[in-house]
Structure formats: C-alpha cells, structure tokens
C-alpha cells in the first residue's frame, strides 16, 4: 500500500514537471464582452520574418474555425464590427532536447523496497525545438484600444507539417478558452 502511494506521488511530481506553458491572458475590465458578436480581421496581423507563411496561415485558419465554433460571425461591414481580431506570431526561445537524461526506478520484492535513479548520457545529436508564441488580440473598434489578449508558446516540429497544424489548432483553442474572461 505504501509503495503504490509513493509511486503515485512520484508520477504526479514528474507529470507536473513536464507540464506545458500555460495560456497568459489579460483584459480591460471595463469592456462588456457579452456584446461581442461580429468581428473583423486586423490588417496588421502577421509574424516575425523567420516564421513560415504556412504557420501564419494555419493560425488564421484555426482562429477562424474557433471563432465560428463559438458563434462569432465575420462582420458584413466595418461599421458592424463589435471587435477586431489581430494575431501575431513571435519567435520564442528555442529549446534543446538532449533526451534521455534521467531515469527513476521503484520496486519491491518479497517485502523489500528499493528505489534507484540514474543520469543518462545523450546519444546522437541534440534536437533543437522551435518555439513560437501565438498572440491573439481583440481590439475595440470605437477607440482602437486593446480589450483582450491571450498568448501561448508552442513547440513546433521541424519535419512534420501535419503535427504543426494540429498543435496550432489545439493552441488557438486553448487560448480562446480564456475568452470571454469571467
């Protein structure tokens, strides 16, 4: 019984250490977000120059899908817009993956309990993971001031565009789960 509780504790600690970056959001508390129904795209959306145009297009497509799924409609005319949607992709610090690095073991045999740890030597080349920060802004068209912002750093795959598309769709959904603020 003690062994299983210890194992669960260690697994929980390891999983929390491996958690991804959280969404960061902020907003103007004086805005009534319940009136937001129609949006326009900002002409100044885009990305840092080193980010692939395919990634930029994936963010816009994911954002458009998520807005539609949440019953927001594209405004038929600029004066009908309740908010302007602006998105930006910025390069974030790359991470280096030198796996495997650490091993933990727990076991018992015949009433005895043992625990071990080891440090591994990286085999082969290090993998450099590209990280991109997705920033989504909602702007009040009346005064062109920011009303809400959400952002998240995602890790992109260097050789798998389908995985990148799925990662971006998930990231945009996670960002928009913070809207409207409660």
Helices and strands as residue ranges (DSSP letters): H 2-17, E 24-27, G 33-35, E 38-41, E 46-47, H 53-69, E 73-74, G 78-80, E 83-97, E 102-109, E 112-119, E 127-140, E 145-156, H 161-176
